[in-house]
C-alpha cells in the first residue's frame, strides 16, 4: 500500500477515536457500569495509540525505501484495532461477554505490528 493509505487510515482511526471517546464520556456515562466504561476507555486509548502508530508507519514509508515489514506493520495495526477495540466496543454496547474472546486476537496483531515496525526500522538504510 502507498504511504498515504496508512496516513489516511490513521487519520480515520484518530477521528473516530475522538468521537467514540466523547460518546463514551457523555452518552454512555449513565448507561454503562463503571467497569464497562473502563473497558470502553481502554478501547478508545488503544485505538488512538494505534492511529498514531499508523501515521508513523505512513511517514516512515514516505522517508524510507518501501519496506515489507513496515507495510505488514500497518496491516497488523489496522486489523488489530478493528479486532481489539472493535470487540470491546461491541461488548460494551451489546453486553455479550463472548465478544471478549475476539479481543486477544486483536492484541496479538497489535503486538505483531510493533515487532514488524521494529524490524522495518532496523532494516532501513
N, C-alpha and C positions, 0 to 999 in steps of 0.2 A: 504494500500500500504506500501511497505517497505520504510524505510528512504532514501535508495539510489535512489528510484524513484523521490522523491521530490528534492533531491540534483541534479539529472540529469536534471529534468525539469527546475530547477532554473538556472543551467549552460547553458542549451539551450536557455532559455529566455535571459540570460545575453549576450550570444554570438550574438544572433540576435538583441538585443537591441543596442549593439555597431555597428553592421553592418548597421542597419536601421538609427541610428543616423548619421553615416558617409554618408550614401546615401542621407539623407535629407540635410545635410550641404553642400554636393558637387554637387550631380546630380540634386537635386530638387531646389537648390537655385535660379536659373534663371527661373525656370518653374512655381513655385507656388508663389502666392501673399504672402506678409509678414504675413497676417492673417492665411493663410493655413500653412505656415512654422511654425508659433507658435503652431498651432494645432498638427502638426507632432511632434514638440519638446515635447509637453505635452504627446503625446502617448509614445514616447521613454522614457521620465522620469518615467512615471507610470510603464512601462514595467520593467525598471531597478530596481525601488524600490521594485517591487514585485518579481523580480528574486532573490533579496537579501532576501526577506521575505521567499521565498520558500527554500532557502538554510538554513535559520534559522529554519524553520519547520523540515527539514530533520535532522539537527544537534540536535534539541531538542528531536526528536523521537529516535535518537541514544542514548541520555543520559538518557531519562526518560522512564518510562514504556509506552508501546503503549497506545495512548490516542485517543479516538474517536474525541474529539474536535480538536485536532491537525491535525488529518487526514482530517477532514472536512475543517479546515482552509486551508490546502494545496489544496484541491479540489476547494474551493472558489477562492483562489488566482489564480490558474491555469486557471480556466474558466473565471474569471473576467478579466484577462489580455487579453484573446482571444476576449472577447466581447468589453471591453473598448478600449484598444489600437488597436485591430484589426479593429473595426468600424471606428476609427479615421484615421487609415492608409488608409482604403478603401475610406473614404470620401475625403481625400486629393487627392488620385490618380484618383478617378472617378468623383469628383465634385458633386456626388449625395448627396444632403443635407439630404435626408430622412434616410440615413445611421446613421445620428446622433441620430435617435430615439432609436438605439440599445445601445448606449453608457451608458445611465443611468442604464441599467440592469447590465452591467459590473461593474459600480461603486457600485451598491448595493452589488454585490458579493464580491468586494474588501473590502467593509466595513464589511460585514459578516465575511470575513476571519480574519480581525483584531479582531473582537469581539470573534470569536472562538479561536483565538490564545491566547487572554487574559484569556478566560475560561480554556483552556488547561493548561496554566501556573499556574493559581490559584489553579487548582485541582491537580497539580503534587505533588508527595510525597516530 
